[in-house]
């Protein structure tokens, strides 16, 4: 199973539309957003995904009433971090800020997904993966990236745009 990972979209609707295209072209089975959606209209654009979307809220997701309404209307699942998932026999924990990640959570999961820092992190340690695909809300083509994780191998792929 391959999953898409996106973070810190910060309401850049042009980039979000491209992100939807890239994930749909990649054929991912699920998409995880690690927070900082910012506004509900971003979720409306993410509604074009062909895969289910889940995620956590970030520190800039202050318009919670409209975000909660949009997630319910679109059938998405967003929660305050941490979000814990089990897909393809992999235990996954999702937070926004990596400082939210307690050692016991990290150790209890095969994969840690996070955002907030706007920089790419691909760290493998003791058979575990920590992953943040990096910046995707910027306005400079070629520096934006989202990620794909193969749950069978824990290999990552960056989709730059």
C-alpha positions, 0 to 999 in steps of 0.5 A: 500500500502506498500513502500520500503525505502532505503538510502545511498547505496554508491555504495555497489553493493553486498548490493544493490543486496541483497536490490533488493532481499529483496524488491522483496520478500516483494512485495512492490509497490514502492521503495524510495531512499533517496539519496547517490547512488554515481555511475550509476552502483548502479542504474543498479543493482536497475533495478532488482526491481519489483516495480517502483523506485523514489528518491532524489539525495544526497550530494555524488551524484556528478556524475550527468550526468551518474546518470541522464542518468541511471535513464532515461534509467531505467525509474526511477525518481530522483530529487534534494530534496525535492520530494513530492509524494501522494500515497494511500492518504498519502502526502510524502516528501523525502529529503536526509539531514534532515536539508533540511526539512523546518517546513512547509514541515514537517507539510504539509506531513504525512510522511517524509523520509530521509537519510544522517545520517546513523542511524535509525530514527522512529519518530511519532508525531501528526499522522505523521511519520519521517523515516530513516531505517538507514545504508545499505551500511556497510560491517557488516552483520546484521547491514544493514537495509532497511525499509517498510512503510505501508501507511494505518497504518504508521507502519514500518518494518525493513529488516535487512541483 
